[in-house]
Amino acid sequence: MGHEVLAAVLRVRGASLQVMLWERAREPHAHRWSLPGGELRVDEDVESSIRRQLAEKVDVRQLSHVEQLAVFSAPDRVPGPRVVATAFLGLVPSDVDPEVPSDTSWHCTEKLPAMAFDHASIVHRARHRLGSKLSYTNLGFALAPPEFTISLLRDHYSAALGYRVSATNLQRVLSRRLLLEPTGGTAPPGPSGGRPAALFRFSAKGIKVTDPFAVLRPPGSGRPAGGGGTT
């Protein structure tokens, strides 16, 4: 039985949550899109394997967060001999633009192309994990640049969650959890002028649970548990 490692590497660009995919050149599933990864070597653990393969194949060395997502072990998940996959969630901050080869590109997670094997399911699982962790951890640091306005952070959360988030409520929730701190600087004014927006940063960049009972919910879905809603 074979064992492979795969990575759903996500980032936010504009209003879109995107995933890194590469186009298969050979059968099975030629010209369909796959997650980066490959065979687990006998001399490495699963996390060191996926970090190595991302660095070798798609130049993703500046991942802001990596965590094991799930094991996919359906007997028929790939044609031929059985292969078990350990999948990871990886995040790239919005100010980093990794160099990728010509057969690799970023795709909107809401409009995936024709995918190989069970890789679409892995992308959906990764997106759900990200949305869940934004509710009760400080994982937003892994999507954002080092300094940001609240409106930019709101756009990042909205893209990751799949619904519009209130900037005012987001700032209130994250400030109450002591996750944000002002930098003292301001962003350059936009084309229409106006008052410069204050710049913030996350107070810590290591992953930690901040509110285990919080749930972020879209507008109209009821009162958020734990007072952690940002709608």
GURO-721228 format. One record per residue: residue number from 0; residue in three letters; x, y, z of N, C-alpha, C, O in turn. Coordinates in steps of 0.001 Angstrom, whole numbers, plus 500000, padded with zeros to 6 digits. Layout:
# GURO-721228
REC   pos   code      n_x      n_y      n_z     ca_x     ca_y     ca_z      c_x      c_y      c_z      o_x      o_y      o_z
REC   NUM    ALA        X        Y        Z        X        Y        Z        X        Y        Z        X        Y        Z
...
This chain:
# GURO-721228
REC   pos   code      n_x      n_y      n_z     ca_x     ca_y     ca_z      c_x      c_y      c_z      o_x      o_y      o_z
REC     0    MET   500840   498808   500000   500000   500000   500000   500877   501245   500000   501826   501342   500778
REC     1    GLY   500557   502196   499125   501326   503420   499048   500830   504483   500011   499709   504408   500515
REC     2    HIS   501675   505474   500261   501325   506585   501153   501844   507870   500518   503040   508006   500264
REC     3    GLU   500941   508809   500264   501328   510091   499708   500926   511216   500650   500056   511051   501505
REC     4    VAL   501570   512354   500478   501203   513553   501228   500772   514616   500223   501378   514762   499162
REC     5    LEU   499717   515355   500568   499158   516388   499705   498944   517646   500520   498775   517587   501737
REC     6    ALA   498951   518795   499840   498753   520060   500535   497717   520911   499822   497823   521163   498621
REC     7    ALA   496713   521352   500572   495799   522386   500094   496360   523711   500577   496129   524112   501718
REC     8    VAL   497094   524387   499710   497727   525662   500055   496775   526789   499650   496437   526935   498475
REC     9    LEU   496350   527577   500630   495348   528608   500412   495938   530000   500615   496883   530187   501381
REC    10    ARG   495363   530961   499920   495712   532365   500121   494488   533216   499776   493548   532731   499147
REC    11    VAL   494503   534470   500184   493465   535416   499822   494049   536432   498853   495109   537011   499088
REC    12    ARG   493324   536629   497756   493654   537690   496804   492364   538412   496479   491420   537810   495967
REC    13    GLY   492321   539716   496780   491105   540477   496553   489980   539912   497398   490102   539797   498617
REC    14    ALA   488902   539566   496752   487742   539009   497457   487674   537499   497327   486617   536914   497565
REC    15    SER   488767   536851   496955   488743   535429   496628   489697   534636   497508   490835   535043   497740
REC    16    LEU   489215   533492   497994   490075   532502   498635   490538   531545   497551   489719   530921   496876
REC    17    GLN   491845   531427   497383   492405   530665   496277   493217   529487   496780   493750   529499   497889
REC    18    VAL   493296   528462   495929   494074   527268   496227   495068   527031   495105   494768   527266   493934
REC    19    MET   496243   526566   495469   497287   526271   494484   497078   524875   493903   496977   523899   494646
REC    20    LEU   497013   524780   492569   496810   523504   491877   497787   523365   490723   498244   524359   490159
REC    21    TRP   498103   522116   490375   498917   521887   489178   498179   520955   488219   497442   520064   488642
REC    22    GLU   498390   521177   486927   497699   520414   485885   498492   519155   485559   499676   519215   485228
REC    23    ARG   497815   518017   485658   498470   516743   485375   498723   516599   483881   497858   516904   483060
REC    24    ALA   499922   516130   483540   500269   515961   482132   500054   514534   481653   499977   514291   480449
REC    25    ARG   499957   513579   482591   499853   512165   482216   498642   511522   482863   498087   512030   483837
REC    26    GLU   498248   510393   482298   497181   509588   482897   497690   508927   484177   498892   508695   484308
REC    27    PRO   496806   508620   485117   495356   508851   485041   494981   510315   485312   495708   511055   485974
REC    28    HIS   493818   510699   484775   493294   512046   484953   494185   513116   484336   494387   514180   484921
REC    29    ALA   494720   512825   483143   495522   513827   482434   494695   515079   482198   493508   515009   481878
REC    30    HIS   495343   516226   482364   494761   517556   482157   493735   517950   483219   493095   518996   483112
REC    31    ARG   493584   517125   484226   492823   517566   485398   493795   518205   486400   495014   518083   486281
REC    32    TRP   493216   518881   487380   494039   519647   488314   494171   518911   489647   493222   518301   490140
REC    33    SER   495380   518987   490216   495709   518238   491425   496332   519156   492472   496825   520243   492171
REC    34    LEU   496291   518682   493695   497015   519342   494778   498494   518955   494705   498820   517833   494316
REC    35    PRO   499385   519868   495075   500807   519509   495099   501094   518489   496191   500413   518447   497215
REC    36    GLY   502095   517681   495960   502485   516663   496920   503148   515504   496209   503574   515630   495061
REC    37    GLY   503234   514375   496889   503866   513216   496288   504087   512116   497312   503535   512145   498412
REC    38    GLU   504893   511164   496935   505111   509967   497748   505894   510279   499010   506849   511055   498987
REC    39    LEU   505484   509672   500100   506196   509797   501367   507436   508904   501342   507348   507706   501071
REC    40    ARG   508591   509505   501630   509826   508728   501679   509912   507950   502990   509285   508304   503988
REC    41    VAL   510700   506891   502959   510827   506042   504143   511608   506741   505255   511506   506340   506414
REC    42    ASP   512382   507771   504929   513237   508424   505919   512679   509757   506409   513427   510550   506982
REC    43    GLU   511368   510036   506202   510824   511328   506618   509423   511153   507194   508715   510196   506877
REC    44    ASP   509040   512106   508051   507675   512116   508549   506808   512916   507582   507318   513529   506644
REC    45    VAL   505490   512908   507813   504587   513473   506814   504750   514985   506676   504678   515507   505563
REC    46    GLU   504969   515703   507788   505079   517162   507666   506374   517576   506993   506363   518470   506146
REC    47    SER   507490   516951   507346   508741   517298   506667   508665   516928   505188   509279   517592   504353
REC    48    SER   507919   515874   504857   507764   515469   503464   507013   516523   502665   507448   516892   501574
REC    49    ILE   505874   517022   503197   505111   518000   502417   505853   519320   502331   505769   520000   501308
REC    50    ARG   506573   519702   503366   507366   520939   503283   508461   520808   502233   508708   521741   501469
REC    51    ARG   509119   519646   502192   510158   519427   501187   509575   519492   499784   510130   520147   498902
REC    52    GLN   508459   518813   499582   507908   518748   498234   507378   520101   497765   507500   520436   496587
REC    53    LEU   506797   520872   498660   506357   522205   498276   507548   523091   497920   507495   523857   496958
REC    54    ALA   508609   522982   498692   509797   523792   498408   510444   523390   497081   510931   524243   496340
REC    55    GLU   510447   522095   496788   511083   521610   495563   510247   521873   494319   510781   522212   493263
REC    56    LYS   508933   521714   494449   508091   521718   493256   507467   523069   492947   507340   523438   491780
REC    57    VAL   507079   523807   493973   506352   525051   493698   506927   526241   494454   506291   527293   494510
REC    58    ASP   508107   526102   495033   508798   527213   495676   507963   527851   496785   507995   529070   496959
REC    59    VAL   507228   527050   497524   506488   527584   498662   507341   527371   499913   507243   526339   500576
REC    60    ARG   508164   528345   500219   509026   528292   501405   508556   529253   502488   509041   529200   503618
REC    61    GLN   507633   530117   502158   507199   531136   503105   505772   530871   503597   504968   531794   503729
REC    62    LEU   505477   529616   503860   504182   529277   504434   504078   529878   505831   504984   529719   506649
REC    63    SER   502982   530561   506100   502783   531164   507413   502175   530187   508407   502212   530421   509615
REC    64    HIS   501614   529091   507901   501000   528092   508781   500856   526787   508021   500480   526783   506848
REC    65    VAL   501154   525680   508688   500957   524333   508139   500393   523464   509249   500906   523467   510368
REC    66    GLU   499336   522717   508941   498809   521765   509906   498222   520568   509178   497731   520682   508055
REC    67    GLN   498283   519412   509842   497696   518217   509248   496185   518361   509221   495563   518748   510210
REC    68    LEU   495606   518042   508068   494178   518229   507847   493389   516949   508115   492483   516941   508948
REC    69    ALA   493728   515879   507420   492994   514624   507554   493725   513537   506775   494594   513820   505950
REC    70    VAL   493359   512296   507052   493850   511153   506280   492711   510683   505383   491594   510467   505852
REC    71    PHE   492995   510527   504101   492012   510067   503126   492419   508664   502699   493475   508460   502101
REC    72    SER   491551   507693   503023   491966   506294   502890   490944   505419   502191   491002   504195   502317
REC    73    ALA   490008   506009   501455   489050   505181   500717   489805   504226   499788   490728   504650   499092
REC    74    PRO   489432   502955   499767   490182   501995   498956   490264   502360   497482   491246   502026   496818
REC    75    ASP   489239   503046   496954   489206   503356   495525   489470   504831   495239   489050   505336   494198
REC    76    ARG   490159   505535   496140   490360   506972   495933   491257   507273   494739   491165   508351   494153
REC    77    VAL   492130   506323   494370   492927   506457   493154   492861   505129   492399   492679   504082   493021
REC    78    PRO   493007   505151   491056   493019   503884   490294   494240   503044   490660   495272   503574   491072
REC    79    GLY   494110   501750   490505   495248   500862   490715   495472   500521   492170   494524   500511   492956
REC    80    PRO   496718   500240   492546   497020   499859   493927   496571   500936   494912   496570   502127   494599
REC    81    ARG   496198   500498   496083   495672   501424   497089   496746   502407   497543   497896   502030   497765
REC    82    VAL   496348   503689   497679   497237   504738   498156   496490   505565   499201   495429   506123   498919
REC    83    VAL   497038   505638   500381   496497   506475   501446   497146   507852   501363   498345   507961   501105
REC    84    ALA   496358   508901   501579   496884   510262   501514   496742   510944   502866   495671   510925   503474
REC    85    THR   497831   511545   503328   497776   512458   504462   497775   513873   503894   498721   514289   503226
REC    86    ALA   496699   514603   504169   496536   515941   503589   496822   517013   504630   496547   516844   505818
REC    87    PHE   497378   518115   504155   497723   519242   505009   497026   520500   504524   496736   520653   503337
REC    88    LEU   496765   521388   505452   496350   522750   505146   497571   523649   505275   498249   523647   506302
REC    89    GLY   497847   524419   504221   498927   525397   504263   498380   526771   503925   497485   526891   503088
REC    90    LEU   498899   527801   504557   498447   529166   504315   499615   530048   503906   500720   529935   504437
REC    91    VAL   499344   530928   502950   500319   531893   502462   499759   533282   502713   498627   533553   502312
REC    92    PRO   500506   534183   503364   499980   535524   503601   499814   536299   502305   500463   536002   501302
REC    93    SER   498943   537290   502335   498559   537978   501104   499659   538862   500529   499542   539316   499391
REC    94    ASP   500716   539116   501281   501810   539938   500747   502930   539099   500158   503963   539634   499757
REC    95    VAL   502732   537782   500102   503735   536872   499541   503197   536290   498243   502042   535868   498178
REC    96    ASP   504032   536268   497212   503616   535741   495909   504630   534691   495463   505575   535012   494743
REC    97    PRO   504441   533433   495885   505420   532397   495565   505566   532197   494048   504593   532269   493298
REC    98    GLU   506776   531951   493636   507020   531617   492231   506560   530186   491975   506908   529273   492724
REC    99    VAL   505785   529996   490924   505270   528667   490611   505616   528316   489174   505750   529218   488346
REC   100    PRO   505765   527031   488848   506067   526619   487473   504882   526845   486548   503788   527187   486994
REC   101    SER   505111   526650   485257   504102   526974   484247   502861   526096   484337   501792   526504   483882
REC   102    ASP   502974   524900   484911   501806   524014   485005   501032   524208   486301   500116   523439   486592
REC   103    THR   501382   525215   487079   500775   525449   488386   500170   526844   488429   500763   527797   487923
REC   104    SER   498993   526968   489028   498357   528275   489147   497380   528267   490312   497078   527217   490880
REC   105    TRP   496889   529456   490661   495939   529632   491752   494520   529652   491208   494256   530253   490166
REC   106    HIS   493608   528996   491912   492211   528903   491489   491296   529250   492653   491596   528939   493806
REC   107    CYS   490185   529895   492345   489187   530233   493353   488590   528943   493922   488200   528053   493166
REC   108    THR   488520   528844   495238   487998   527626   495856   486501   527440   495607   485984   526333   495753
REC   109    GLU   485809   528506   495235   484376   528390   494966   484090   527979   493526   482959   527621   493198
REC   110    LYS   485110   528027   492660   484937   527665   491247   486115   526805   490809   486920   527206   489968
REC   111    LEU   486198   525627   491391   487319   524744   491082   487217   524216   489660   486113   523992   489163
REC   112    PRO   488350   524014   488999   488331   523365   487683   488100   521867   487842   487902   521385   488958
REC   113    ALA   488124   521137   486748   487991   519674   486812   489162   519109   487607   490321   519289   487233
REC   114    MET   488852   518427   488702   489875   517983   489643   490138   516485   489522   489244   515710   489181
REC   115    ALA   491365   516094   489802   491754   514688   489780   491409   514014   491106   491428   514638   492167
REC   116    PHE   491097   512736   491014   490912   511870   492185   489917   512495   493177   488843   512952   492785
REC   117    ASP   490289   512507   494464   489415   513078   495491   489900   514453   495957   489580   514889   497063
REC   118    HIS   490675   515133   495104   491326   516368   495538   490338   517502   495775   490606   518377   496598
REC   119    ALA   489204   517514   495079   488193   518544   495345   487666   518408   496772   487437   519415   497443
REC   120    SER   487473   517197   497234   487012   516970   498599   488024   517474   499622   487655   517994   500675
REC   121    ILE   489297   517313   499299   490341   517791   500209   490332   519310   500271   490500   519884   501347
REC   122    VAL   490138   519971   499133   490054   521436   499123   488878   521906   499969   489014   522839   500759
REC   123    HIS   487723   521263   499806   486548   521655   500588   486799   521434   502084   486384   522252   502905
REC   124    ARG   487462   520353   502439   487773   520094   503843   488724   521182   504374   488574   521640   505507
REC   125    ALA   489687   521586   503561   490633   522613   503983   489944   523952   504191   490240   524669   505147
REC   126    ARG   489027   524287   503297   488315   525550   503447   487455   525529   504713   487390   526522   505437
REC   127    HIS   486811   524426   504970   485993   524318   506179   486865   524426   507430   486481   525092   508392
REC   128    ARG   488019   523788   507427   488927   523864   508576   489368   525310   508808   489389   525779   509946
REC   129    LEU   489718   526012   507739   490139   527401   507874   489026   528246   508476   489265   529003   509416
REC   130    GLY   487806   528125   507942   486696   528900   508464   486426   528608   509926   486152   529520   510707
REC   131    SER   486501   527349   510297   486274   526979   511691   487333   527575   512604   487014   528100   513671
REC   132    LYS   488587   527495   512188   489663   527983   513048   489684   529501   513158   490164   530039   514156
REC   133    LEU   489176   530195   512153   489073   531642   512276   488094   532030   513378   488173   533133   513919
REC   134    SER   487168   531123   513715   486192   531394   514768   486824   531416   516150   486492   532274   516968
REC   135    TYR   487731   530484   516421   488157   530298   517808   489661   530364   518024   490137   530081   519123
REC   136    THR   490427   530739   516981   491872   530917   517134   492278   532259   516524   491440   533008   516021
REC   137    ASN   493553   532540   516578   494104   533753   515975   494649   533503   514572   495548   534220   514132
REC   138    LEU   494129   532509   513862   494706   532082   512596   494661   533151   511501   495315   532998   510470
REC   139    GLY   493905   534222   511708   493904   535302   510726   495285   535857   510441   495524   536407   509366
REC   140    PHE   496211   535715   511409   497566   536216   511191   498226   535558   509988   499077   536165   509338
REC   141    ALA   497839   534312   509685   498485   533566   508617   498008   533988   507233   498651   533653   506238
REC   142    LEU   496905   534709   507144   496380   535194   505872   496786   536634   505585   496905   537033   504426
REC   143    ALA   496998   537409   506639   497196   538850   506499   498672   539209   506334   499546   538432   506720
REC   144    PRO   498952   540383   505762   500321   540897   505765   500719   541326   507160   499868   541345   508050
REC   145    PRO   501984   541676   507393   502416   542060   508741   501644   543246   509316   501388   543285   510520
REC   146    GLU   501268   544216   508473   500476   545360   508905   499286   545519   507963   499396   545251   506767
REC   147    PHE   498162   545950   508497   496944   545982   507701   495952   546960   508305   496012   547267   509495
REC   148    THR   495043   547446   507477   493905   548193   507979   492804   547223   508369   492816   546067   507945
REC   149    ILE   491868   547674   509160   490754   546821   509562   489910   546453   508346   489395   545338   508271
REC   150    SER   489762   547364   507403   488967   547044   506210   489644   545950   505382   488965   545088   504824
REC   151    LEU   490969   545978   505299   491669   544910   504575   491503   543581   505307   491257   542553   504677
REC   152    LEU   491635   543597   506625   491463   542364   507387   490043   541841   507235   489831   540634   507119
REC   153    ARG   489066   542751   507236   487681   542353   507009   487530   541648   505670   486832   540638   505577
REC   154    ASP   488179   542172   504627   488098   541533   503317   488714   540141   503333   488213   539237   502666
REC   155    HIS   489795   539959   504085   490431   538647   504180   489506   537644   504877   489327   536522   504402
REC   156    TYR   488930   538049   505985   488005   537167   506695   486785   536850   505833   486325   535709   505803
REC   157    SER   486262   537851   505134   485091   537631   504284   485391   536608   503198   484577   535723   502931
REC   158    ALA   486571   536728   502564   486943   535784   501515   487093   534373   502072   486652   533408   501447
REC   159    ALA   487709   534250   503234   487945   532930   503817   486657   532277   504300   486495   531061   504197
REC   160    LEU   485735   533090   504831   484499   532553   505385   483402   532374   504344   482491   531568   504535
REC   161    GLY   483484   533123   503240   482485   532986   502188   481265   533856   502379   480260   533652   501699
REC   162    TYR   481318   534823   503282   480227   535776   503465   480809   537081   504007   481918   537108   504540
REC   163    ARG   480048   538147   503863   480515   539470   504248   480585   539616   505761   479642   539273   506474
REC   164    VAL   481706   540125   506240   481937   540334   507662   481929   541833   507952   482418   542623   507144
REC   165    SER   481387   542220   509080   481384   543611   509511   482755   543992   510051   483270   543333   510954
REC   166    ALA   483349   545049   509508   484660   545507   509977   484603   545936   511433   485520   545648   512202
REC   167    THR   483527   546625   511819   483391   547103   513194   483321   545940   514170   484011   545944   515190
REC   168    ASN   482502   544954   513872   482373   543811   514773   483637   542962   514794   484010   542426   515838
REC   169    LEU   484300   542837   513638   485537   542072   513601   486581   542723   514499   487242   542040   515281
REC   170    GLN   486731   544029   514392   487689   544724   515244   487324   544575   516718   488201   544375   517559
REC   171    ARG   486042   544671   517032   485603   544537   518428   485943   543152   518976   486473   543028   520080
REC   172    VAL   485637   542111   518196   485876   540743   518660   487368   540470   518831   487788   539937   519858
REC   173    LEU   488164   540830   517835   489596   540534   517908   490290   541382   518968   491230   540919   519614
REC   174    SER   489836   542616   519151   490424   543457   520195   490082   542923   521573   490924   542941   522470
REC   175    ARG   488844   542444   521756   488443   541884   523034   489276   540651   523382   489522   540368   524555
REC   176    ARG   489702   539931   522361   490546   538755   522584   492025   539112   522678   492868   538224   522815
REC   177    LEU   492350   540410   522606   493730   540903   522698   494592   540391   521541   495773   540098   521721
REC   178    LEU   493996   540289   520367   494721   539779   519202   495278   540881   518312   496170   540626   517504
REC   179    LEU   494766   542099   518446   495190   543200   517592   495917   544254   518412   495600   544487   519579
REC   180    GLU   496891   544882   517784   497535   546031   518395   497840   547058   517314   498248   546688   516213
REC   181    PRO   497648   548350   517607   497931   549381   516612   499430   549529   516401   500218   549390   517336
REC   182    THR   499812   549812   515166   501235   550030   514872   501643   551471   515098   502833   551769   515208
REC   183    GLY   500667   552373   515169   500966   553795   515250   501051   554470   513904   501147   555694   513820
REC   184    GLY   501016   553658   512821   501086   554200   511476   499715   554243   510821   498726   553761   511373
REC   185    THR   499682   554824   509645   498448   554898   508868   498729   554481   507435   499857   554585   506953
REC   186    ALA   497694   554009   506763   497810   553635   505356   497733   554885   504486   497084   555858   504871
REC   187    PRO   498380   554879   503322   498258   556021   502415   496797   556232   502030   496066   555257   501857
REC   188    PRO   496354   557479   501891   494961   557717   501508   494674   557179   500119   495563   557124   499270
REC   189    GLY   493426   556781   499889   493019   556267   498592   492810   557370   497586   493026   558542   497897
REC   190    PRO   492386   557013   496364   492189   558013   495300   491200   559098   495682   491315   560236   495226
REC   191    SER   490228   558755   496516   489209   559742   496890   489612   560563   498102   488840   561406   498560
REC   192    GLY   490809   560333   498630   491263   561073   499789   490621   560568   501061   490428   559363   501215
REC   193    GLY   490288   561457   501970   489682   561058   503224   490719   560844   504303   491921   560979   504075
REC   194    ARG   490234   560512   505471   491098   560328   506629   491913   559041   506481   491350   557990   506175
REC   195    PRO   493225   559109   506693   494043   557892   506584   493605   556836   507593   493310   557156   508745
REC   196    ALA   493564   555592   507163   493151   554496   508040   494315   554028   508896   495450   553948   508426
REC   197    ALA   494031   553719   510154   495055   553234   511075   495517   551840   510677   494739   551044   510151
REC   198    LEU   496775   551554   510929   497353   550246   510655   497447   549436   511947   497765   549959   513015
REC   199    PHE   497162   548150   511809   497217   547229   512939   498110   546047   512579   498490   545866   511423
REC   200    ARG   498434   545253   513583   499110   543971   513392   498569   543003   514425   497985   543406   515430
REC   201    PHE   498773   541710   514162   498392   540707   515151   499418   540713   516277   500619   540850   516043
REC   202    SER   498926   540563   517498   499811   540614   518657   500691   539379   518776   501733   539425   519430
REC   203    ALA   500291   538284   518158   501100   537062   518178   500896   536313   516875   499820   536371   516280
REC   204    LYS   501937   535603   516429   501846   534871   515180   501938   533368   515364   501933   532627   514380
REC   205    GLY   502021   532910   516583   501918   531485   516832   500454   531124   517030   499715   531870   517673
REC   206    ILE   500032   530003   516493   498625   529611   516585   498245   529341   518033   498970   528659   518758
REC   207    LYS   497102   529879   518449   496604   529624   519794   495085   529741   519802   494504   530497   519023
REC   208    VAL   494456   528988   520686   493008   529056   520865   492694   530302   521686   493266   530516   522754
REC   209    THR   491777   531121   521172   491437   532363   521850   490037   532352   522441   489775   533070   523406
REC   210    ASP   489138   531559   521889   487767   531471   522392   487187   530139   521937   486622   530057   520846
REC   211    PRO   487313   529096   522749   486908   527750   522314   485425   527609   522030   485020   526631   521402
REC   212    PHE   484589   528561   522476   483149   528445   522282   482631   529375   521186   481425   529426   520942
REC   213    ALA   483519   530105   520527   483078   531067   519516   482754   530363   518208   483392   529376   517842
REC   214    VAL   481758   530884   517514   481375   530388   516198   481071   531588   515315   480212   532405   515647
REC   215    LEU   481774   531697   514187   481465   532749   513234   480351   532251   512330   480445   531165   511758
REC   216    ARG   479308   533037   512204   478163   532617   511405   477778   533717   510429   477961   534897   510727
REC   217    PRO   477244   533350   509264   476823   534358   508295   475622   535140   508793   474929   534700   509710
REC   218    PRO   475370   536307   508189   474231   537119   508623   472922   536343   508543   472693   535582   507602
REC   219    GLY   472053   536549   509561   470742   535928   509554   470703   534517   510071   469655   533873   510023
REC   220    SER   471848   534004   510579   471878   532600   511030   471660   532461   512525   471728   531354   513061
REC   221    GLY   471399   533562   513201   471164   533480   514640   472313   534031   515426   473347   534394   514865
REC   222    ARG   472136   534099   516746   473151   534670   517637   474362   533768   517708   474219   532575   517975
REC   223    PRO   475571   534308   517473   476785   533489   517553   477034   532988   518963   476820   533702   519942
REC   224    ALA   477485   531761   519047   477815   531201   520354   479082   531852   520894   480011   532132   520137
REC   225    GLY   479120   532095   522213   480326   532592   522836   480599   534057   522574   481653   534560   522963
REC   226    GLY   479681   534757   521925   479904   536167   521645   481009   536407   520657   481567   537503   520617
REC   227    GLY   481352   535396   519840   482493   535531   518962   482156   535879   517547   483034   535827   516685
REC   228    GLY   480926   536232   517262   480537   536485   515884   481118   537766   515348   481424   538685   516108
REC   229    THR   481272   537831   514029   481797   539026   513377   480858   539525   512301   481257   540336   511465
REC   230    THR   479625   539063   512301   478712   539477   511248   478105   540825   511574   477303   541345   510798
